[in-house]
Amino acid sequence: MEAFKETALSLAPAWRELFFTLHRCPELGRKEHRTAKLIRERLEALGIPYTPLADTGTMAVIHGGRPGRTIGFRADIDALPIEEDSGLPYASQVPGVMHACGHDFHTAALLGAAELLLGCRSELPGTVKLFFQPDEEGDGGAARMIAAGCMEAPRVDAMLCCHVESGLPTGKLCTRSGPVCAASNPFSVTLRGRGSHGAKPHLGADVIVAGAQIVTALQTISSRRTSPTEPVVVTVGSFHSGEAGNVLPEEARFTGILRTMGGEARERVKADFRAIVSGIAAGMGVEADIEIFESYPGCINDPAVTALLMASARKVLGAENVEEQGAPALGTDDFGYFCDAAPGCYYYIGVGNEAKGWTYPNHNPHFAADPEALPLAAAVEAQAAYDYLHQKEETP
């Protein structure tokens, strides 16, 4: 419908107030009780039925005027353990917790899209499901929502998810078909050796030297064991060992994360990781306990759903403001679980405003999402839902 953007702009002041409220009161994953209450109160005010799922998660359903397909939208709701330093008048009032990844924006935008869709509900041939998902930053609330049955009754045929991008100016959108976000595998390695006095290193088995060799060698997974055109990242983010400067400690531990595009590459990188750690450890006389954890599977955008989303976005934003994303990002998002469950598209909505200094990246204490982007994001979601549900009827 041509009216989505116009209506969204007229409703934007109320949506911005909700966004500000959510931003002031961020909550960490599995603790989003006040956030869930605000979401459910808003759904009740709109007359949209909902079901609590996965503790603090919420599934809402908008039934169209006649039967048809079902499209789902995901908005994550949790915040990050970051002390906000944005200077915003609606900055976090919770010490050490901040919406530094735009999940408050995602939530407000999806509630706005729901209000837009209510205005044309009788015209919709099918169903729209709204998933307000907890704990994206933690253990992956998407998997728990799916396990709780959110994709069934009725079965979701396609999934969409927008994510804020401060490097993209307000009014623009970008995405791509195929891989868009990385699969991730956190890891933990504990090295055990033999302690000794620093003056007699030959009597010990030095876990720090062994660990240093391993950390350096792990970088060859991407630089020497992987094609230069294939995105692979091996990050060691912590290394802890010892207390005194003149003692060889008996144990060292380092942790980090592997990022790949999933599939064969993911399995190969895990195998290379194990081979390098165990090989160097054995050669240096220390034992290595290796743990590699299965985490988010990566987001693979379906070509047909992506094409539809981009066409819908052009109606709202203009063709000049819808861009094809280049290489996939090495960030990760548990929306990949939804992409595994149904054809989906994960896309970026611009919230950057250089004039106001709102260009800091996600997960930064200074991060800010431009509120002027909120009605645009909501209108794109509503337009995509409308277009998808009508698409089958228009197909000969």
C-alpha positions as CSV (number, residue, x, y, z in Angstrom):
1,M,0.0,0.0,0.0
2,E,1.2,3.4,-0.9
3,A,-0.1,4.9,2.4
4,F,2.2,2.9,4.7
5,K,5.0,5.5,4.8
6,E,2.6,8.5,5.1
7,T,0.7,6.8,7.9
8,A,4.0,5.8,9.7
9,L,5.2,9.4,9.7
10,S,2.0,10.6,11.2
11,L,2.2,7.9,14.0
12,A,5.9,8.3,14.5
13,P,5.8,10.6,17.6
14,A,4.1,7.9,19.7
15,W,6.5,5.2,18.5
16,R,9.5,7.4,19.3
17,E,8.2,7.8,22.9
18,L,8.0,4.0,23.2
19,F,11.5,3.7,21.8
20,F,12.8,6.2,24.3
21,T,11.1,4.3,27.2
22,L,12.7,1.0,26.1
23,H,16.1,2.7,25.7
24,R,15.9,4.2,29.3
25,C,15.2,0.8,30.9
26,P,17.4,-1.8,29.2
27,E,17.5,-5.4,30.4
28,L,19.9,-8.2,29.9
29,G,19.0,-11.5,28.2
30,R,16.6,-13.8,30.2
31,K,15.8,-10.8,32.4
32,E,13.7,-8.7,30.1
33,H,10.6,-8.8,32.3
34,R,9.8,-5.1,32.2
35,T,10.5,-5.0,28.4
36,A,8.1,-7.9,27.9
37,K,5.5,-6.2,30.0
38,L,5.7,-3.0,27.9
39,I,5.4,-5.1,24.7
40,R,2.4,-7.0,25.9
41,E,0.7,-3.9,27.2
42,R,1.1,-2.3,23.8
43,L,-0.2,-5.4,22.0
44,E,-3.2,-5.4,24.3
45,A,-3.8,-1.7,23.6
46,L,-3.8,-2.5,19.8
47,G,-6.1,-5.5,20.3
48,I,-3.5,-8.0,19.0
49,P,-3.6,-11.4,20.7
50,Y,-0.3,-12.7,22.0
51,T,1.3,-15.7,23.7
52,P,4.2,-15.6,26.1
53,L,7.0,-17.9,24.9
54,A,10.5,-18.8,26.2
55,D,9.9,-16.9,29.5
56,T,10.3,-13.3,28.4
57,G,9.5,-13.8,24.7
58,T,6.2,-12.9,23.1
59,M,4.5,-14.2,19.9
60,A,1.7,-12.0,18.5
61,V,-0.5,-12.9,15.6
62,I,-2.4,-10.7,13.1
63,H,-5.0,-12.7,11.2
64,G,-5.9,-11.3,7.8
65,G,-9.4,-11.1,6.3
66,R,-9.1,-14.3,4.4
67,P,-6.9,-17.4,4.3
68,G,-3.4,-17.4,2.8
69,R,0.3,-17.7,3.6
70,T,2.0,-16.8,6.9
71,I,4.9,-14.4,7.2
72,G,6.9,-13.9,10.4
73,F,9.0,-11.0,11.8
74,R,11.7,-11.1,14.5
75,A,12.6,-8.3,16.8
76,D,15.1,-9.0,19.6
77,I,14.6,-7.3,22.9
78,D,17.7,-7.7,25.1
79,A,20.4,-5.2,25.9
80,L,24.1,-5.4,26.6
81,P,26.3,-5.2,29.7
82,I,27.7,-1.8,28.6
83,E,27.8,1.5,30.5
84,E,26.1,4.1,28.2
85,D,28.0,7.3,27.4
86,S,25.9,8.6,24.5
87,G,24.7,11.8,26.2
88,L,21.2,11.2,24.9
89,P,18.4,12.8,27.0
90,Y,16.8,9.3,27.1
91,A,20.0,7.4,27.9
92,S,19.9,4.3,30.0
93,Q,19.0,4.7,33.6
94,V,20.3,1.2,34.5
95,P,24.0,1.3,35.5
96,G,26.1,-0.9,33.4
97,V,23.4,-1.9,30.9
98,M,22.6,-0.3,27.6
99,H,20.8,-0.9,24.3
100,A,24.0,-0.6,22.3
101,C,22.8,-2.8,19.5
102,G,19.4,-1.3,18.6
103,H,17.2,-4.0,20.0
104,D,14.9,-1.3,21.5
105,F,14.6,0.2,18.0
106,H,13.8,-3.2,16.5
107,T,11.1,-3.7,19.0
108,A,9.5,-0.3,18.6
109,A,9.6,-0.6,14.8
110,L,7.9,-4.0,14.8
111,L,5.1,-2.7,17.1
112,G,4.8,0.2,14.7
113,A,4.5,-2.2,11.7
114,A,1.8,-4.1,13.6
115,E,-0.2,-0.9,14.0
116,L,0.1,-0.2,10.3
117,L,-1.0,-3.7,9.4
118,L,-4.1,-3.4,11.6
119,G,-5.3,-0.6,9.4
120,C,-5.5,-3.0,6.4
121,R,-6.1,-6.3,8.2
122,S,-9.3,-7.0,6.2
123,E,-7.3,-6.8,3.0
124,L,-4.6,-9.3,4.1
125,P,-4.9,-12.8,2.6
126,G,-3.1,-14.7,5.3
127,T,-1.4,-14.2,8.7
128,V,1.4,-12.1,10.1
129,K,3.3,-13.4,13.2
130,L,5.4,-11.1,15.3
131,F,8.2,-12.6,17.4
132,F,9.6,-10.4,20.2
133,Q,12.6,-12.6,21.1
134,P,14.7,-12.6,24.2
135,D,18.4,-13.1,24.7
136,E,19.9,-12.7,21.2
137,E,23.1,-11.5,22.7
138,G,23.3,-14.5,25.1
139,D,22.5,-18.2,24.5
140,G,20.2,-17.7,21.5
141,G,16.6,-17.0,22.4
142,A,15.6,-17.7,18.7
143,A,16.3,-21.5,19.2
144,R,14.1,-21.5,22.4
145,M,11.3,-19.6,20.6
146,I,11.3,-22.1,17.8
147,A,11.4,-25.0,20.2
148,A,8.4,-23.5,21.9
149,G,6.4,-23.8,18.7
150,C,6.4,-20.2,17.3
151,M,6.9,-21.4,13.7
152,E,3.8,-23.6,13.8
153,A,0.0,-23.3,13.9
154,P,0.0,-21.7,11.4
155,R,3.3,-22.7,9.8
156,V,5.5,-19.7,8.9
157,D,6.3,-19.7,5.2
158,A,8.8,-16.8,5.3
159,M,10.8,-14.8,7.9
160,L,12.1,-11.2,7.9
161,C,14.3,-9.4,10.3
162,C,15.7,-5.9,10.2
163,H,18.8,-4.8,12.1
164,V,20.0,-1.2,12.7
165,E,23.2,-0.1,11.0
166,S,24.8,3.2,12.1
167,G,27.3,3.0,9.2
168,L,24.3,3.4,6.8
169,P,22.6,6.8,6.7
170,T,19.0,7.1,7.8
171,G,16.6,6.5,4.9
172,K,18.7,3.7,3.4
173,L,18.5,-0.1,3.5
174,C,20.9,-2.8,2.3
175,T,21.0,-6.6,2.2
176,R,22.1,-9.4,-0.1
177,S,21.0,-12.8,-1.3
178,G,22.9,-15.8,0.2
179,P,25.2,-15.6,3.3
180,V,24.8,-12.3,5.2
181,C,26.0,-13.1,8.7
182,A,28.6,-15.6,10.0
183,A,28.2,-18.8,11.9
184,S,30.0,-18.7,15.2
185,N,31.8,-21.3,17.4
186,P,33.0,-20.0,20.8
187,F,36.0,-21.9,22.2
188,S,37.9,-22.5,25.4
189,V,41.3,-24.0,25.7
190,T,43.0,-25.0,29.0
191,L,46.7,-25.8,28.9
192,R,48.3,-27.8,31.8
193,G,52.0,-28.1,32.2
194,R,54.6,-28.4,35.0
195,G,55.4,-25.4,37.2
196,S,58.9,-24.3,37.9
197,H,61.0,-21.4,39.1
198,G,61.7,-18.9,36.5
199,A,65.4,-19.4,36.9
200,K,65.0,-23.1,36.1
201,P,62.6,-23.3,33.1
202,H,64.1,-26.6,31.9
203,L,62.5,-28.3,34.9
204,G,59.1,-27.2,33.9
205,A,56.7,-27.4,31.0
206,D,55.8,-23.8,30.1
207,V,52.1,-23.3,29.4
208,I,52.6,-19.6,28.6
209,V,55.2,-20.1,25.9
210,A,53.1,-23.0,24.5
211,G,50.0,-20.8,24.6
212,A,51.7,-17.9,22.9
213,Q,52.9,-20.3,20.1
214,I,49.3,-21.7,19.7
215,V,47.6,-18.2,19.6
216,T,50.0,-17.1,16.9
217,A,49.7,-20.3,14.9
218,L,45.9,-20.2,15.0
219,Q,46.0,-17.2,12.7
220,T,47.3,-19.4,10.0
221,I,43.8,-21.0,9.8
222,S,42.6,-17.9,7.9
223,S,45.9,-16.8,6.3
224,R,47.4,-20.2,5.2
225,R,44.6,-22.8,5.4
226,T,41.8,-20.9,3.8
227,S,41.3,-19.3,0.4
228,P,42.0,-15.5,0.6
229,T,38.5,-15.0,-0.9
230,E,36.7,-17.0,1.9
231,P,35.8,-15.1,5.1
232,V,37.2,-16.8,8.2
233,V,38.1,-15.1,11.5
234,V,39.8,-16.7,14.5
235,T,39.7,-14.4,17.5
236,V,41.4,-15.0,20.9
237,G,39.8,-12.6,23.3
238,S,41.2,-13.6,26.6
239,F,44.4,-15.3,27.9
240,H,44.9,-15.9,31.6
241,S,47.8,-17.5,33.4
242,G,50.0,-17.1,36.4
243,E,50.4,-14.7,39.3
244,A,54.1,-14.0,39.7
245,G,56.6,-12.8,37.2
246,N,59.3,-15.3,38.2
247,V,57.2,-18.5,38.3
248,L,56.2,-20.8,35.4
249,P,52.5,-21.5,36.2
250,E,51.0,-24.9,35.8
251,E,47.9,-23.8,33.9
252,A,46.8,-21.3,31.3
253,R,43.5,-20.7,29.7
254,F,42.4,-18.8,26.6
255,T,39.0,-18.2,25.1
256,G,37.7,-16.8,21.8
257,I,35.5,-17.4,18.8
258,L,35.6,-18.9,15.3
259,R,33.5,-17.2,12.6
260,T,32.8,-18.7,9.2
261,M,30.1,-18.8,6.6
262,G,28.9,-22.2,7.9
263,G,28.7,-25.5,6.1
264,E,31.9,-27.3,5.1
265,A,34.0,-24.3,6.1
266,R,32.7,-24.4,9.6
267,E,33.7,-28.0,10.1
268,R,37.1,-27.6,8.4
269,V,38.0,-24.6,10.6
270,K,37.0,-26.5,13.8
271,A,39.2,-29.5,12.7
272,D,42.1,-27.2,11.9
273,F,41.7,-25.5,15.2
274,R,41.9,-28.8,17.1
275,A,44.9,-30.0,15.1
276,I,46.9,-26.9,15.7
277,V,46.2,-26.7,19.4
278,S,46.8,-30.3,20.1
279,G,49.8,-30.6,17.9
280,I,51.7,-27.6,19.4
281,A,50.7,-28.6,22.9
282,A,52.1,-32.1,22.4
283,G,55.3,-30.8,20.9
284,M,55.9,-28.5,23.8
285,G,55.1,-31.1,26.5
286,V,51.8,-29.7,27.8
287,E,48.3,-31.1,27.8
288,A,45.4,-29.3,26.1
289,D,41.7,-29.6,26.9
290,I,39.8,-28.2,23.9
291,E,36.2,-27.2,24.0
292,I,34.5,-25.8,20.9
293,F,30.9,-24.9,21.4
294,E,28.1,-24.9,18.8
295,S,26.5,-21.5,18.5
296,Y,24.6,-19.5,15.9
297,P,24.4,-21.1,12.5
298,G,24.8,-17.9,10.4
299,C,22.1,-16.2,8.3
300,I,21.6,-17.3,4.7
301,N,19.2,-15.1,2.9
302,D,16.7,-16.8,0.6
303,P,16.9,-15.3,-2.9
304,A,13.1,-15.0,-3.5
305,V,12.4,-13.5,0.0
306,T,15.3,-11.1,-0.4
307,A,14.1,-9.9,-3.8
308,L,10.6,-9.3,-2.3
309,L,12.0,-7.4,0.7
310,M,14.1,-5.2,-1.6
311,A,11.2,-4.5,-3.9
312,S,9.0,-3.6,-0.9
313,A,11.7,-1.3,0.5
314,R,12.0,0.5,-2.8
315,K,8.3,1.4,-2.6
316,V,8.9,3.0,0.9
317,L,12.4,4.4,0.6
318,G,12.9,4.9,-3.1
319,A,15.0,2.8,-5.4
320,E,18.1,5.0,-4.9
321,N,18.0,4.2,-1.2
322,V,18.0,0.4,-1.4
323,E,21.5,-1.0,-1.9
324,E,22.9,-4.4,-2.6
325,Q,25.2,-5.4,0.3
326,G,28.7,-6.4,-0.8
327,A,30.6,-9.1,1.1
328,P,28.8,-10.8,4.0
329,A,29.5,-9.5,7.5
330,L,31.4,-11.6,10.0
331,G,29.1,-10.6,12.8
332,T,26.6,-13.2,13.9
333,D,22.9,-13.2,14.9
334,D,20.7,-16.0,16.1
335,F,18.1,-15.1,13.4
336,G,20.0,-17.8,11.5
337,Y,17.9,-20.3,13.4
338,F,14.8,-18.8,11.8
339,C,16.5,-18.9,8.4
340,D,17.0,-22.6,8.9
341,A,13.4,-23.1,9.8
342,A,11.9,-21.1,6.9
343,P,13.1,-19.1,3.9
344,G,14.2,-15.7,5.3
345,C,15.9,-12.4,4.8
346,Y,18.1,-10.5,7.3
347,Y,18.6,-6.9,6.2
348,Y,20.1,-3.6,7.5
349,I,18.2,-0.4,8.1
350,G,20.2,2.8,8.2
351,V,20.1,4.7,11.5
352,G,23.3,6.8,11.1
353,N,23.2,10.6,11.3
354,E,26.6,12.2,10.8
355,A,25.3,15.7,11.5
356,K,24.3,14.6,15.1
357,G,27.4,12.4,15.6
358,W,25.3,9.2,15.6
359,T,27.8,7.0,13.6
360,Y,29.3,5.0,16.4
361,P,29.2,1.2,15.8
362,N,27.0,-1.3,17.6
363,H,28.3,-2.4,21.0
364,N,29.9,1.0,21.6
365,P,29.1,3.1,24.7
366,H,28.4,6.1,22.4
367,F,26.0,4.2,20.1
368,A,22.8,5.9,19.1
369,A,20.1,5.0,16.5
370,D,18.4,7.9,14.8
371,P,14.8,8.0,15.9
372,E,13.8,9.5,12.5
373,A,14.5,6.1,11.0
374,L,11.8,4.4,13.1
375,P,8.8,5.1,10.9
376,L,10.7,4.1,7.8
377,A,11.7,0.8,9.3
378,A,8.1,0.1,10.4
379,A,6.7,1.1,7.0
380,V,9.2,-1.3,5.2
381,E,8.1,-4.2,7.5
382,A,4.4,-3.5,6.9
383,Q,4.9,-3.1,3.1
384,A,6.9,-6.4,2.9
385,A,4.2,-8.3,4.9
386,Y,1.4,-6.8,2.6
387,D,3.4,-7.6,-0.6
388,Y,4.3,-11.1,0.5
389,L,0.8,-12.1,1.4
390,H,-0.6,-10.7,-1.8
391,Q,2.2,-12.2,-3.9
392,K,0.7,-15.7,-4.3
393,E,-2.7,-14.2,-5.3
394,E,-1.0,-12.2,-8.1
395,T,1.0,-15.1,-9.4
396,P,-0.6,-16.7,-12.5
